[in-house]
Amino acid sequence: MRYLNPSDALELVPQPLAIVTAGDPDRPWERGGMAAAWVSRVSWTPPLVAVAMARERYTYRLVRKYGGFVVHVVSRRFLKMALEVFGSLSGAAVDKFEVAGVKPARAEAVTAPVIPGAPVVIECRFVGEYEVGDHVLVVGEAVRAYSQPGEEPVVWYDSSAAEIRKLTG
């Protein structure tokens, strides 16, 4: 047995990789999104989803302002966009959708942009938030969901970062 620093051990826990979007899809300076690996179902009834966000994130401010968000599960086809645009740039400074070459669609049940063609899309109505260390756990009720069959979700854990960088060039 080898003992690990608890923080190092947590980096080995697999997480789904997602792009979380919020805001008005028709207004470039009122929409945004972020790559997120800390996304989880937290309730069966009602179906609740939690996303850990840094309070200073532009996406967090948009979730609070518009009362909803959309979780897009990332497949290999969306990996480069997730890491290089939604995971690296500030939505307060650039329109990430424009940089990614994506014309967002309008979510059906909440006010938020949808990335067309994402493998799994879950529209969430904001229900609460909880302080958790250096992040805020944002909780939403999944009110609408749809998928594009045939694409497998990417699973992220920190030691996979080098392999993912090879895939994205």
C-alpha positions in Angstrom: 0.0 0.0 0.0 1.2 3.5 -0.9 -0.1 6.5 1.1 -1.1 9.6 -1.0 -1.7 13.2 -0.2 -5.6 13.4 -0.1 -5.5 16.2 -2.7 -3.5 13.9 -5.0 -5.8 11.0 -4.5 -8.9 13.1 -5.3 -7.3 14.0 -8.7 -7.5 10.3 -9.5 -11.3 10.1 -9.1 -12.8 10.0 -12.6 -15.2 12.8 -13.4 -17.4 13.5 -16.4 -16.1 16.4 -18.5 -18.8 18.9 -19.4 -19.4 22.4 -20.8 -21.8 24.3 -18.6 -23.5 27.3 -20.3 -25.7 30.1 -19.1 -27.1 33.5 -20.1 -29.0 34.8 -23.1 -28.1 32.8 -26.2 -29.0 35.7 -28.5 -26.8 38.3 -26.8 -23.1 37.7 -27.2 -22.1 39.7 -24.1 -24.8 38.1 -21.9 -23.9 34.5 -22.6 -21.1 32.3 -21.4 -19.9 28.9 -20.5 -17.1 27.0 -18.8 -15.5 23.6 -18.8 -16.4 21.6 -15.7 -15.2 18.3 -14.3 -17.0 18.6 -11.0 -20.5 17.8 -12.2 -22.8 15.2 -10.5 -26.3 14.0 -10.0 -27.2 14.7 -6.4 -30.9 13.6 -6.2 -33.3 11.1 -7.9 -36.5 12.9 -7.0 -36.4 15.6 -8.1 -33.6 15.0 -10.5 -30.9 17.5 -9.3 -27.5 18.2 -10.8 -24.6 20.0 -8.9 -21.8 21.9 -10.6 -18.8 23.3 -8.7 -18.0 26.8 -9.8 -15.6 29.4 -8.7 -17.6 32.4 -7.4 -15.6 34.8 -9.7 -16.5 32.9 -12.9 -18.6 34.8 -15.4 -20.7 31.7 -15.9 -21.6 31.7 -12.2 -22.8 35.3 -12.5 -25.0 34.4 -15.5 -26.5 31.4 -13.8 -27.6 33.6 -10.9 -28.9 36.4 -13.2 -30.9 34.1 -15.6 -31.8 31.3 -13.1 -30.7 28.4 -15.2 -27.9 26.6 -16.9 -27.2 23.8 -19.4 -24.8 20.9 -18.9 -23.3 19.5 -22.1 -21.5 16.2 -21.8 -18.3 16.3 -23.8 -17.3 13.7 -26.3 -14.0 13.5 -28.2 -15.5 15.7 -30.9 -16.0 18.5 -28.4 -12.8 17.9 -26.3 -10.7 20.6 -28.0 -13.4 23.2 -27.7 -14.0 22.3 -24.0 -10.3 22.6 -23.1 -9.0 25.4 -25.4 -12.0 27.7 -25.4 -14.5 27.0 -22.6 -11.8 25.9 -20.2 -9.2 28.5 -21.0 -10.7 31.8 -21.9 -12.8 34.3 -19.8 -16.3 34.8 -21.0 -16.2 38.3 -19.5 -13.5 39.2 -22.1 -14.6 37.2 -25.2 -17.6 35.5 -26.7 -16.6 31.9 -26.3 -19.2 30.7 -28.7 -17.8 33.0 -31.5 -14.2 31.9 -30.7 -15.4 28.2 -30.9 -17.2 28.8 -34.2 -20.6 27.8 -32.6 -23.9 29.4 -33.2 -25.7 28.6 -30.0 -29.3 27.4 -30.0 -31.9 28.5 -27.4 -32.6 26.0 -24.6 -36.2 24.8 -24.5 -37.0 25.1 -20.8 -34.5 27.6 -19.4 -32.9 30.8 -20.6 -29.4 29.6 -21.6 -27.5 28.8 -24.8 -27.2 25.2 -26.1 -24.2 23.9 -28.1 -25.8 22.1 -31.1 -24.8 18.5 -31.6 -23.5 17.9 -28.0 -23.9 14.2 -27.1 -26.0 14.8 -24.0 -27.7 18.1 -23.1 -29.3 18.6 -19.7 -31.2 21.9 -19.1 -31.3 22.9 -15.4 -33.4 25.4 -13.5 -31.3 27.0 -10.7 -32.6 25.9 -7.2 -29.7 26.8 -4.8 -26.1 27.1 -4.0 -23.8 26.1 -1.2 -20.4 27.4 -0.2 -17.9 24.5 -0.4 -14.3 25.7 0.2 -13.0 27.7 -2.6 -16.0 26.9 -4.9 -19.8 27.3 -4.8 -21.8 24.2 -5.4 -24.6 25.3 -7.8 -27.6 23.0 -7.8 -30.2 22.8 -10.6 -33.2 20.7 -11.3 -32.9 18.8 -14.6 -36.1 19.9 -16.4 -35.3 18.9 -20.0 -32.7 16.6 -21.6 -31.8 15.2 -25.0 -29.0 13.4 -26.7 -27.2 12.7 -30.0 -26.7 8.9 -30.1 -23.4 7.4 -31.0 -20.9 9.4 -29.1 -19.2 8.3 -25.9 -18.6 10.8 -23.1 -15.1 11.7 -22.1 -14.1 10.8 -18.5 -11.6 13.2 -16.9 -9.2 12.7 -14.2 -6.0 14.7 -13.6 -3.5 11.9 -14.7 -5.4 11.7 -18.0 -4.5 15.2 -18.9 -1.4 14.3 -20.8 -3.3 11.7 -22.9 -6.1 14.2 -23.6 -3.5 16.8 -24.7 -2.2 14.2 -27.3 -5.8 13.7 -28.6 -6.4 17.4 -29.1 -3.0 18.1 -30.7 
